[in-house]
Structures are given as structure tokens and as C-alpha cells.
Amino acid sequence: MRGAVRRVREVRMGLFVGSTVVNTADLERAIAFWTAALGYTVRDADETFAVLTDPARRWSNLSLQHSDEPKRGRNRVHLDLYATDREGEVARLEGLGATRLPWQYEEGHDHVVMADLDGNEFCVVQSPFAQG
């Protein structure tokens, strides 16, 4: 099995997720929220689109795209943000304006469902890689 995984990685080396794009009604507000939330910096921006990047270049970019279309219903795709201190990060994100959403959690859940300032859902997940 490891050989199969290695071959897949070799074949797909030219293709990777470079950025996840989130729509927003207020680009400047979204830039302020997501740079504070993730510690990312603005790599490139204009009046309709911004690319945020991890200063250490360890993680993929997060791009923000202005959209006048209001959000309807649940997201079909969402971000899972891994945290070493889930509840501490949830509190910090709430301080930045994010909202903890009411959710039917299963027993032993490892995540909290939240929404950014535009109502886009994301999860804060207790990292399986956290030091404990």
C-alpha cells in the first residue's frame, strides 16, 4: 500500500491546492478578520480579490473574492481550522467577530462549528497533532 501511495504522490506532484476561495460582501472586513484569525499576510489584493498567505509558506493560501450575491443556506465546502487549543481559539475568533453556530454535536466531538462575518461556516477542530 505504501508503494501505491508513493506512486500517487509522484503522479500528482504537479497538482495541489494552492488556495481556497471564500466569497465575501465586504472584502476589507474579510481581509481584517482572516489575517487576524490565521496570522496570514496579504500577498496580493485589488478591489475584488485578495490572496492571503502564510508568512512561513507552510500552508495553502486563502483567497477572498468580493461577491454581491448573498449567502444562502449551508456552505457546500468549508474550512477546517486545526487548533492546539480549540476552546481558546474559538474564544479568540469570537472576539474577532466570528459566531459559534448552534449545532447537533455527537458525543466526543472534536470540533466547533462557527461562521465568519459573512456567515460562511468553518470548523475549529482540536488538532490530532496537538502536544498534550
Secondary structure, 3 states (H helix, E strand, C coil): CHHHHHHHHHHCCCCCCCEEEEEECCHHHHHHHHHHHHCCEEEEECCCEEEEECCCCCCCEEEEEECCCCCCCCCCCCEEEEECCHHHHHHHHHHCCCEECCCCCCCCCCEEEEECCCCCEEEEEECCCCCC
